[in-house]
């Protein structure tokens, strides 16, 4: 089984299709770990979820935008902090779905079920951690609040800070307890214009700004070969994104 991880998709169904095709991803045989935040940004959030649900070996780690969407599914909540950061496009997408598809309600329930059963974090058999935002590595992750796991940015910031004090070619596992850590949430497109996955110590950040004007990244967890979409803005030239 090949193992892959994908960064924050943010409704970019066209970009998701590109990276899966580039990797020749097999829905039945390969494994995909999604780092969350499929919701909010571009206009094809429902299509993204439907594509992911075709994957037999899918592991979904929930993100903060997903949590907002789940709240909308459950109670109709539309906080401004959500609608102003891509949530409005997601609401519009589901309204279109319900208006155009006879099976719209069934599709919405499938997506709600996926988010309700998503992981707050995931650890593989070979001790690789996957979490949307980050965590406090000074205490067991199982004892930490889900809110902190999806919102934390300190792990990446502190890792970057400490790495500056060491030689670039020196192996250094700053985040203790795990062989490798894979995160999203903090877009690297704002400070790394190469739009490549950012590897700092034993942490991989795979959010290259697909929700904005960056690229979507899919990486083979074992070989570290990665596949990227076109600049997502060029795939949706008439949309705002996040």
Secondary structure, DSSP 8 states (H G I E B T S, - for coil): --EEEE---TT-HHHHHHHHHHTT--TTT-EEEE-S--SSSSS-HHHHHHHHTT-TEEEEB--HHHHHHHHHHHH----HHHIIIIIHHHHHHHHHHHHH-TTHHHHHHHHHHHHHT-BS-EE-TT-EEE-SS---TTS-GGGS-HHHHHH--HHHHHHHHHHTTS-TTS----STT-SEEEE-SS-GGGT-TT---EEETTEEE----TTTTS--EEEETTT--EEE-S-HHHHSTT----
